Amino acid sequence: MDQWQKDLKASISDVETLEKVLGVPADSVRDVVDRYPMRITPYLLKQIKKKGDSLWQQVVPSPEEMELEGSCDVEDPLHEEADSPVENLVHRYPDRVLLFVTNQCPIYCRFCTRKRFVGSPGTLSPENLRQACDYISEHKEIRDIILSGGDPLLVVDRLLERVLKALRGIPHLEIIRIGTRVPGTLPSRITPALCNILKKYHPLYMNLHFNHPDEITPEVGRACGMLADAGIPLGSQTVLMEGINDEPEVMIRLMQKLLAIRVKPYYIYQADLVQGTAHFRARVEKGLKIITALRGHTSGMAVPHFVIDAPQGGGKVAILPETLLHIDDETVIVKNYEEKIFKYPQPKPKPTSLHVLSSSHHDCE
């Protein structure tokens, strides 16, 4: 058994251990954990500094998860199941698909979009993989795939390589992406052996998940460094959450820390309308305020897109602060990060030149 598997096995997953270690009364969250599994890795447990801090809120179950009355939330707000042509595969956008590799995660985020099934038994079977590859092979427009779940890095090296090798056998599939929270929650999983496998299947990208600057530790930096050294471009996704990261100064520190460990901020997500997560959701105005605070006050490389993954399968929609105030044939008026107004002169229209075609050109039509 590898060290990362030992670490995973030592995680907190039952309410009695939770009560013993963190003092959360077992009976107060027993029903929650029966419905929505819990897992807190030893590494992440060490990062929790006090009750109710940013990491505590993300991983420790709360009775609020059972408060569903009057909520507009649903189990599958993004209509992934409706967009699934074969088991474990989601095809929503024209040129890319999502493949569920496993239902397991290193931790179970209490705000998870896939709260409805993560933590249940299930790993991509050889038959499921064959069906997914057959579907992709038949749809030549698909050029990009995202491996997700659960967390794809929770499967053993041998199975992960089987998936990557099968996908790389599809000629028109250009890009493979892996969505994972492993580097920030189970950094021992990032091993030289894993990196040697991954770098065989380029172009391969990783979308990581970080929500608070306290998550960026030396261990996380080393794990991300190993992946970056394997030639893997790293991006980050962050969920905007009330009382966790909804202040501009917190997000600025997070984005700057990510760049320092070679992770490019990619998305800030408005929290999805997932059943049992309403208490995490911040107002959209807070996201706009954060983007405004980032622009100009830190490197452009540190400014992600703020998006809403539209309910009912509408896909990602970028939400932008108002910076373009006016545009006409002569002038563009814009507002910068300091709320100052500037005029930008439009280039003058170029005169239209008439072109006479020779008879030989007509003959070629």
C-alpha positions as a Markdown table, in Angstrom:
| # | Residue | x | y | z |
|---|---|---|---|---|
| 1 | Met | 0.0 | 0.0 | 0.0 |
| 2 | Asp | 1.4 | 3.4 | -1.0 |
| 3 | Gln | 1.6 | 6.2 | 1.5 |
| 4 | Trp | -1.2 | 8.1 | -0.1 |
| 5 | Gln | -3.5 | 5.1 | 0.3 |
| 6 | Lys | -2.5 | 4.8 | 4.0 |
| 7 | Asp | -3.3 | 8.5 | 4.4 |
| 8 | Leu | -6.7 | 8.0 | 2.8 |
| 9 | Lys | -7.4 | 5.1 | 5.0 |
| 10 | Ala | -6.6 | 7.1 | 8.1 |
| 11 | Ser | -9.2 | 9.8 | 7.1 |
| 12 | Ile | -12.2 | 10.7 | 9.3 |
| 13 | Ser | -15.3 | 9.2 | 7.8 |
| 14 | Asp | -17.6 | 8.4 | 10.7 |
| 15 | Val | -19.4 | 10.7 | 13.2 |
| 16 | Glu | -17.9 | 9.0 | 16.3 |
| 17 | Thr | -14.4 | 9.8 | 15.2 |
| 18 | Leu | -15.5 | 13.3 | 14.2 |
| 19 | Glu | -16.8 | 13.9 | 17.7 |
| 20 | Lys | -13.6 | 12.5 | 19.3 |
| 21 | Val | -11.2 | 14.5 | 17.2 |
| 22 | Leu | -13.1 | 17.8 | 16.5 |
| 23 | Gly | -15.7 | 17.8 | 19.2 |
| 24 | Val | -18.7 | 17.8 | 16.9 |
| 25 | Pro | -21.6 | 15.9 | 18.7 |
| 26 | Ala | -22.1 | 12.7 | 16.7 |
| 27 | Asp | -25.9 | 12.8 | 17.0 |
| 28 | Ser | -26.0 | 16.4 | 15.6 |
| 29 | Val | -24.7 | 15.3 | 12.2 |
| 30 | Arg | -25.5 | 11.6 | 12.0 |
| 31 | Asp | -28.4 | 12.1 | 9.6 |
| 32 | Val | -26.3 | 14.4 | 7.4 |
| 33 | Val | -23.4 | 11.9 | 7.1 |
| 34 | Asp | -25.9 | 9.1 | 6.4 |
| 35 | Arg | -27.1 | 11.0 | 3.4 |
| 36 | Tyr | -24.0 | 12.9 | 2.3 |
| 37 | Pro | -20.7 | 11.0 | 3.1 |
| 38 | Met | -17.8 | 12.6 | 5.0 |
| 39 | Arg | -14.1 | 12.3 | 4.5 |
| 40 | Ile | -11.4 | 14.5 | 6.1 |
| 41 | Thr | -7.8 | 13.5 | 5.3 |
| 42 | Pro | -5.1 | 13.6 | 8.0 |
| 43 | Tyr | -3.3 | 16.3 | 6.0 |
| 44 | Leu | -6.4 | 18.5 | 5.8 |
| 45 | Leu | -7.2 | 17.9 | 9.5 |
| 46 | Lys | -3.8 | 19.4 | 10.4 |
| 47 | Gln | -4.6 | 22.5 | 8.5 |
| 48 | Ile | -7.8 | 23.3 | 10.4 |
| 49 | Lys | -6.8 | 25.9 | 13.0 |
| 50 | Lys | -10.1 | 26.4 | 14.8 |
| 51 | Lys | -13.8 | 25.6 | 14.8 |
| 52 | Gly | -15.6 | 27.4 | 11.9 |
| 53 | Asp | -12.5 | 28.5 | 10.0 |
| 54 | Ser | -12.4 | 28.3 | 6.2 |
| 55 | Leu | -11.3 | 24.7 | 6.0 |
| 56 | Trp | -13.7 | 23.5 | 8.8 |
| 57 | Gln | -16.7 | 24.9 | 6.9 |
| 58 | Gln | -15.7 | 23.2 | 3.7 |
| 59 | Val | -15.3 | 19.6 | 5.1 |
| 60 | Val | -17.1 | 19.3 | 8.5 |
| 61 | Pro | -20.8 | 18.3 | 8.1 |
| 62 | Ser | -23.5 | 20.8 | 9.3 |
| 63 | Pro | -27.2 | 20.3 | 10.2 |
| 64 | Glu | -27.9 | 23.1 | 7.7 |
| 65 | Glu | -27.3 | 20.6 | 4.9 |
| 66 | Met | -30.6 | 19.0 | 5.7 |
| 67 | Glu | -32.6 | 22.3 | 5.6 |
| 68 | Leu | -34.4 | 21.9 | 2.3 |
| 69 | Glu | -37.8 | 23.6 | 3.0 |
| 70 | Gly | -38.4 | 26.6 | 0.8 |
| 71 | Ser | -35.2 | 26.0 | -1.2 |
| 72 | Cys | -35.0 | 26.3 | -5.0 |
| 73 | Asp | -32.1 | 23.9 | -5.0 |
| 74 | Val | -32.1 | 20.5 | -6.7 |
| 75 | Glu | -30.0 | 17.4 | -6.7 |
| 76 | Asp | -28.7 | 17.8 | -10.3 |
| 77 | Pro | -28.8 | 21.6 | -11.1 |
| 78 | Leu | -26.6 | 21.3 | -14.2 |
| 79 | His | -28.7 | 18.6 | -15.8 |
| 80 | Glu | -25.7 | 16.4 | -16.2 |
| 81 | Glu | -27.8 | 13.2 | -16.2 |
| 82 | Ala | -30.0 | 14.6 | -19.0 |
| 83 | Asp | -26.8 | 15.3 | -21.0 |
| 84 | Ser | -25.4 | 11.8 | -20.6 |
| 85 | Pro | -25.6 | 9.8 | -23.8 |
| 86 | Val | -23.8 | 6.8 | -22.3 |
| 87 | Glu | -23.1 | 5.9 | -18.7 |
| 88 | Asn | -20.4 | 8.1 | -17.0 |
| 89 | Leu | -20.2 | 10.5 | -19.9 |
| 90 | Val | -21.6 | 14.0 | -20.1 |
| 91 | His | -21.8 | 15.8 | -23.5 |
| 92 | Arg | -23.1 | 19.3 | -23.2 |
| 93 | Tyr | -20.8 | 21.5 | -25.2 |
| 94 | Pro | -20.2 | 20.8 | -28.9 |
| 95 | Asp | -16.5 | 19.9 | -28.9 |
| 96 | Arg | -15.9 | 18.5 | -25.4 |
| 97 | Val | -17.2 | 15.9 | -23.0 |
| 98 | Leu | -16.9 | 15.1 | -19.3 |
| 99 | Leu | -16.0 | 11.5 | -18.1 |
| 100 | Phe | -16.7 | 10.3 | -14.6 |
| 101 | Val | -13.8 | 8.1 | -13.6 |
| 102 | Thr | -14.8 | 7.4 | -9.9 |
| 103 | Asn | -17.3 | 8.5 | -7.3 |
| 104 | Gln | -14.6 | 8.8 | -4.7 |
| 105 | Cys | -12.8 | 12.0 | -3.5 |
| 106 | Pro | -10.0 | 12.6 | -1.0 |
| 107 | Ile | -12.4 | 14.9 | 0.9 |
| 108 | Tyr | -16.1 | 15.4 | 0.5 |
| 109 | Cys | -16.7 | 19.1 | 0.1 |
| 110 | Arg | -20.0 | 20.0 | 1.8 |
| 111 | Phe | -20.9 | 22.4 | -1.1 |
| 112 | Cys | -20.2 | 19.8 | -3.9 |
| 113 | Thr | -22.1 | 20.1 | -7.2 |
| 114 | Arg | -22.3 | 16.3 | -7.3 |
| 115 | Lys | -23.4 | 15.9 | -3.7 |
| 116 | Arg | -26.0 | 13.5 | -5.0 |
| 117 | Phe | -23.6 | 10.7 | -5.7 |
| 118 | Val | -20.0 | 11.4 | -4.6 |
| 119 | Gly | -18.9 | 9.0 | -1.9 |
| 120 | Ser | -21.0 | 6.1 | -3.2 |
| 121 | Pro | -19.2 | 3.0 | -4.5 |
| 122 | Gly | -18.3 | 3.2 | -8.2 |
| 123 | Thr | -15.3 | 3.3 | -10.5 |
| 124 | Leu | -15.2 | 3.4 | -14.3 |
| 125 | Ser | -15.5 | -0.2 | -15.4 |
| 126 | Pro | -13.7 | -1.6 | -18.6 |
| 127 | Glu | -17.2 | -1.8 | -20.3 |
| 128 | Asn | -18.0 | 1.8 | -19.3 |
| 129 | Leu | -14.7 | 3.0 | -20.7 |
| 130 | Arg | -15.3 | 1.1 | -23.9 |
| 131 | Gln | -18.7 | 2.6 | -24.3 |
| 132 | Ala | -17.4 | 6.1 | -23.7 |
| 133 | Cys | -14.5 | 5.6 | -26.2 |
| 134 | Asp | -16.9 | 4.3 | -28.8 |
| 135 | Tyr | -19.2 | 7.3 | -28.4 |
| 136 | Ile | -16.3 | 9.8 | -28.7 |
| 137 | Ser | -14.9 | 7.9 | -31.7 |
| 138 | Glu | -18.3 | 8.2 | -33.4 |
| 139 | His | -18.4 | 12.0 | -32.7 |
| 140 | Lys | -15.5 | 13.5 | -34.6 |
| 141 | Glu | -16.5 | 17.0 | -33.3 |
| 142 | Ile | -15.2 | 16.1 | -29.8 |
| 143 | Arg | -11.6 | 17.3 | -29.4 |
| 144 | Asp | -11.4 | 17.8 | -25.6 |
| 145 | Ile | -12.2 | 15.6 | -22.6 |
| 146 | Ile | -12.3 | 16.4 | -18.9 |
| 147 | Leu | -11.8 | 13.5 | -16.5 |
| 148 | Ser | -13.8 | 14.2 | -13.3 |
| 149 | Gly | -15.9 | 12.4 | -10.8 |
| 150 | Gly | -15.3 | 12.2 | -7.8 |
| 151 | Asp | -11.6 | 12.7 | -8.3 |
| 152 | Pro | -9.8 | 10.9 | -11.1 |
| 153 | Leu | -6.5 | 10.9 | -9.1 |
| 154 | Leu | -8.2 | 8.7 | -6.4 |
| 155 | Val | -7.9 | 5.6 | -8.7 |
| 156 | Val | -4.6 | 3.7 | -8.7 |
| 157 | Asp | -1.9 | 4.4 | -11.3 |
| 158 | Arg | -2.7 | 1.3 | -13.3 |
| 159 | Leu | -6.4 | 2.2 | -13.8 |
| 160 | Leu | -5.6 | 5.8 | -14.5 |
| 161 | Glu | -3.1 | 4.9 | -17.2 |
| 162 | Arg | -5.6 | 2.4 | -18.7 |
| 163 | Val | -8.1 | 5.3 | -19.1 |
| 164 | Leu | -5.5 | 7.7 | -20.5 |
| 165 | Lys | -4.1 | 5.2 | -23.0 |
| 166 | Ala | -7.6 | 4.4 | -24.3 |
| 167 | Leu | -8.4 | 8.0 | -24.8 |
| 168 | Arg | -5.1 | 8.7 | -26.5 |
| 169 | Gly | -6.0 | 6.0 | -29.0 |
| 170 | Ile | -8.8 | 8.2 | -30.4 |
| 171 | Pro | -7.2 | 10.3 | -33.2 |
| 172 | His | -9.4 | 13.4 | -33.1 |
| 173 | Leu | -9.3 | 13.7 | -29.4 |
| 174 | Glu | -6.7 | 16.5 | -29.0 |
| 175 | Ile | -6.7 | 17.5 | -25.3 |
| 176 | Ile | -7.1 | 15.7 | -22.0 |
| 177 | Arg | -7.9 | 17.6 | -18.8 |
| 178 | Ile | -8.1 | 16.3 | -15.3 |
| 179 | Gly | -10.2 | 18.0 | -12.7 |
| 180 | Thr | -8.8 | 17.2 | -9.2 |
| 181 | Arg | -8.6 | 18.5 | -5.6 |
| 182 | Val | -5.9 | 16.0 | -4.7 |
| 183 | Pro | -2.9 | 18.3 | -4.7 |
| 184 | Gly | -4.5 | 20.5 | -2.0 |
| 185 | Thr | -6.1 | 17.8 | 0.2 |
| 186 | Leu | -4.0 | 14.6 | -0.3 |
| 187 | Pro | -0.6 | 15.9 | -1.5 |
| 188 | Ser | 1.1 | 12.6 | -0.9 |
| 189 | Arg | -0.8 | 11.2 | -3.9 |
| 190 | Ile | 1.4 | 13.3 | -6.2 |
| 191 | Thr | 4.3 | 10.9 | -6.7 |
| 192 | Pro | 7.2 | 10.6 | -9.2 |
| 193 | Ala | 5.5 | 7.5 | -10.5 |
| 194 | Leu | 2.2 | 9.3 | -11.1 |
| 195 | Cys | 4.0 | 12.2 | -12.8 |
| 196 | Asn | 5.9 | 9.8 | -15.1 |
| 197 | Ile | 2.5 | 8.3 | -16.2 |
| 198 | Leu | 0.8 | 11.7 | -16.8 |
| 199 | Lys | 3.6 | 13.2 | -18.9 |
| 200 | Lys | 3.3 | 10.4 | -21.4 |
| 201 | Tyr | -0.1 | 11.6 | -22.5 |
| 202 | His | 0.4 | 15.2 | -23.4 |
| 203 | Pro | -1.2 | 17.6 | -24.2 |
| 204 | Leu | -2.6 | 17.1 | -20.7 |
| 205 | Tyr | -3.9 | 19.9 | -18.4 |
| 206 | Met | -5.1 | 19.9 | -14.8 |
| 207 | Asn | -7.8 | 22.0 | -13.2 |
| 208 | Leu | -7.2 | 22.2 | -9.5 |
| 209 | His | -9.5 | 23.4 | -6.8 |
| 210 | Phe | -8.6 | 25.9 | -4.1 |
| 211 | Asn | -10.9 | 28.2 | -2.1 |
| 212 | His | -8.8 | 30.0 | 0.5 |
| 213 | Pro | -5.2 | 31.2 | 0.8 |
| 214 | Asp | -4.7 | 29.0 | 3.9 |
| 215 | Glu | -4.9 | 26.0 | 1.6 |
| 216 | Ile | -1.6 | 26.9 | 0.0 |
| 217 | Thr | 1.0 | 25.2 | 2.1 |
| 218 | Pro | 4.6 | 24.0 | 1.5 |
| 219 | Glu | 3.2 | 20.5 | 0.9 |
| 220 | Val | 0.8 | 21.8 | -1.7 |
| 221 | Gly | 3.5 | 23.8 | -3.3 |
| 222 | Arg | 5.7 | 20.8 | -3.7 |
| 223 | Ala | 2.9 | 18.7 | -5.1 |
| 224 | Cys | 2.0 | 21.4 | -7.7 |
| 225 | Gly | 5.7 | 21.8 | -8.5 |
| 226 | Met | 6.0 | 18.2 | -9.3 |
| 227 | Leu | 3.1 | 18.4 | -11.7 |
| 228 | Ala | 4.4 | 21.6 | -13.3 |
| 229 | Asp | 7.8 | 20.0 | -13.7 |
| 230 | Ala | 6.1 | 17.1 | -15.6 |
| 231 | Gly | 5.0 | 19.7 | -18.1 |
| 232 | Ile | 1.4 | 19.9 | -17.0 |
| 233 | Pro | -0.2 | 23.4 | -17.2 |
| 234 | Leu | -2.1 | 24.0 | -14.0 |
| 235 | Gly | -5.3 | 26.1 | -13.6 |
| 236 | Ser | -7.4 | 26.7 | -10.5 |
| 237 | Gln | -11.1 | 26.8 | -9.9 |
| 238 | Thr | -12.6 | 28.5 | -6.8 |
| 239 | Val | -16.2 | 28.5 | -5.5 |
| 240 | Leu | -17.4 | 31.8 | -4.1 |
| 241 | Met | -18.7 | 31.1 | -0.6 |
| 242 | Glu | -20.4 | 33.2 | 2.1 |
| 243 | Gly | -18.1 | 33.7 | 5.1 |
| 244 | Ile | -15.2 | 31.7 | 3.6 |
| 245 | Asn | -13.8 | 33.7 | 0.7 |
| 246 | Asp | -16.3 | 36.4 | -0.2 |
| 247 | Glu | -14.0 | 39.3 | 0.8 |
| 248 | Pro | -11.8 | 40.9 | -1.9 |
| 249 | Glu | -8.6 | 40.8 | 0.2 |
| 250 | Val | -9.0 | 37.0 | 0.8 |
| 251 | Met | -9.4 | 36.3 | -2.9 |
| 252 | Ile | -6.5 | 38.6 | -3.8 |
| 253 | Arg | -4.2 | 36.7 | -1.4 |
| 254 | Leu | -5.5 | 33.3 | -2.8 |
| 255 | Met | -4.9 | 34.3 | -6.5 |
| 256 | Gln | -1.4 | 35.6 | -5.7 |
| 257 | Lys | -0.5 | 32.5 | -3.8 |
| 258 | Leu | -1.7 | 30.3 | -6.6 |
| 259 | Leu | 0.5 | 32.1 | -9.1 |
| 260 | Ala | 3.5 | 31.6 | -6.8 |
| 261 | Ile | 3.1 | 27.9 | -6.9 |
| 262 | Arg | 2.7 | 27.9 | -10.8 |
| 263 | Val | -1.1 | 27.6 | -10.8 |
| 264 | Lys | -3.0 | 30.0 | -13.1 |
| 265 | Pro | -6.3 | 31.2 | -11.7 |
| 266 | Tyr | -9.0 | 30.1 | -14.1 |
| 267 | Tyr | -12.6 | 30.4 | -12.7 |
| 268 | Ile | -14.4 | 31.8 | -9.7 |
| 269 | Tyr | -17.7 | 30.0 | -9.6 |
| 270 | Gln | -20.9 | 31.3 | -8.3 |
| 271 | Ala | -22.1 | 28.4 | -6.1 |
| 272 | Asp | -24.4 | 26.0 | -7.9 |
| 273 | Leu | -28.0 | 25.5 | -6.8 |
| 274 | Val | -27.3 | 22.1 | -5.2 |
| 275 | Gln | -29.6 | 20.7 | -2.7 |
| 276 | Gly | -28.2 | 21.0 | 0.8 |
| 277 | Thr | -25.8 | 23.8 | 0.0 |
| 278 | Ala | -27.9 | 27.0 | 0.2 |
| 279 | His | -26.0 | 28.2 | 3.3 |
| 280 | Phe | -22.8 | 28.5 | 1.3 |
| 281 | Arg | -24.2 | 30.7 | -1.4 |
| 282 | Ala | -23.0 | 34.4 | -1.6 |
| 283 | Arg | -24.7 | 37.1 | -3.6 |
| 284 | Val | -23.5 | 37.6 | -7.2 |
| 285 | Glu | -22.6 | 41.3 | -6.4 |
| 286 | Lys | -19.9 | 40.0 | -4.1 |
| 287 | Gly | -18.3 | 38.2 | -7.0 |
| 288 | Leu | -18.4 | 41.3 | -9.1 |
| 289 | Lys | -16.8 | 43.3 | -6.3 |
| 290 | Ile | -14.0 | 40.8 | -6.1 |
| 291 | Ile | -13.3 | 40.9 | -9.8 |
| 292 | Thr | -13.3 | 44.7 | -9.7 |
| 293 | Ala | -10.8 | 44.6 | -6.7 |
| 294 | Leu | -8.5 | 42.2 | -8.6 |
| 295 | Arg | -8.3 | 44.2 | -11.8 |
| 296 | Gly | -5.5 | 46.7 | -11.8 |
| 297 | His | -4.7 | 45.9 | -8.1 |
| 298 | Thr | -2.8 | 42.7 | -9.0 |
| 299 | Ser | -1.3 | 41.1 | -12.0 |
| 300 | Gly | -3.7 | 40.3 | -14.9 |
| 301 | Met | -2.5 | 36.7 | -14.6 |
| 302 | Ala | -4.1 | 36.6 | -11.2 |
| 303 | Val | -7.6 | 37.6 | -12.5 |
| 304 | Pro | -9.9 | 34.6 | -13.2 |
| 305 | His | -13.2 | 34.6 | -15.0 |
| 306 | Phe | -16.3 | 34.9 | -12.7 |
| 307 | Val | -18.9 | 32.6 | -14.0 |
| 308 | Ile | -22.3 | 31.1 | -13.3 |
| 309 | Asp | -22.8 | 27.6 | -14.4 |
| 310 | Ala | -26.3 | 28.3 | -15.6 |
| 311 | Pro | -29.0 | 26.0 | -14.2 |
| 312 | Gln | -30.8 | 23.4 | -16.3 |
| 313 | Gly | -27.7 | 22.7 | -18.4 |
| 314 | Gly | -27.2 | 26.2 | -19.7 |
| 315 | Gly | -23.4 | 26.0 | -19.4 |
| 316 | Lys | -20.9 | 28.6 | -18.1 |
| 317 | Val | -21.8 | 32.3 | -18.4 |
| 318 | Ala | -19.1 | 34.9 | -17.6 |
| 319 | Ile | -20.3 | 37.7 | -15.3 |
| 320 | Leu | -18.4 | 40.9 | -15.9 |
| 321 | Pro | -18.2 | 44.3 | -14.0 |
| 322 | Glu | -19.4 | 47.3 | -16.0 |
| 323 | Thr | -16.3 | 48.7 | -17.6 |
| 324 | Leu | -17.6 | 49.6 | -21.1 |
| 325 | Leu | -19.8 | 52.7 | -20.6 |
| 326 | His | -20.3 | 53.8 | -24.2 |
| 327 | Ile | -19.3 | 53.0 | -27.8 |
| 328 | Asp | -20.1 | 54.7 | -31.1 |
| 329 | Asp | -18.4 | 55.2 | -34.4 |
| 330 | Glu | -16.0 | 57.8 | -33.0 |
| 331 | Thr | -15.4 | 57.1 | -29.3 |
| 332 | Val | -15.2 | 54.3 | -26.7 |
| 333 | Ile | -15.7 | 55.3 | -23.1 |
| 334 | Val | -14.4 | 53.0 | -20.4 |
| 335 | Lys | -14.0 | 52.9 | -16.6 |
| 336 | Asn | -10.9 | 51.6 | -15.0 |
| 337 | Tyr | -10.2 | 49.8 | -11.7 |
| 338 | Glu | -10.1 | 53.2 | -9.9 |
| 339 | Glu | -13.5 | 54.2 | -11.2 |
| 340 | Lys | -11.9 | 56.8 | -13.5 |
| 341 | Ile | -13.4 | 57.5 | -16.9 |
| 342 | Phe | -11.4 | 57.4 | -20.1 |
| 343 | Lys | -12.1 | 58.1 | -23.8 |
| 344 | Tyr | -10.5 | 56.0 | -26.5 |
| 345 | Pro | -10.8 | 57.3 | -30.0 |
| 346 | Gln | -12.0 | 54.8 | -32.6 |
| 347 | Pro | -9.9 | 54.4 | -35.7 |
| 348 | Lys | -11.3 | 56.3 | -38.7 |
| 349 | Pro | -13.1 | 54.0 | -41.2 |
| 350 | Lys | -11.0 | 53.1 | -44.2 |
| 351 | Pro | -12.3 | 54.1 | -47.6 |
| 352 | Thr | -13.9 | 51.2 | -49.5 |
| 353 | Ser | -11.8 | 50.4 | -52.6 |
| 354 | Leu | -13.6 | 49.1 | -55.7 |
| 355 | His | -12.1 | 46.1 | -57.2 |
| 356 | Val | -12.7 | 45.2 | -60.9 |
| 357 | Leu | -12.5 | 41.5 | -61.6 |
| 358 | Ser | -11.2 | 40.3 | -64.9 |
| 359 | Ser | -13.1 | 37.8 | -67.0 |
| 360 | Ser | -10.6 | 35.2 | -66.0 |
| 361 | His | -11.6 | 35.7 | -62.3 |
| 362 | His | -15.2 | 35.2 | -63.2 |
| 363 | Asp | -14.3 | 32.0 | -65.0 |
| 364 | Cys | -12.9 | 30.6 | -61.8 |
| 365 | Glu | -16.0 | 31.1 | -59.7 |
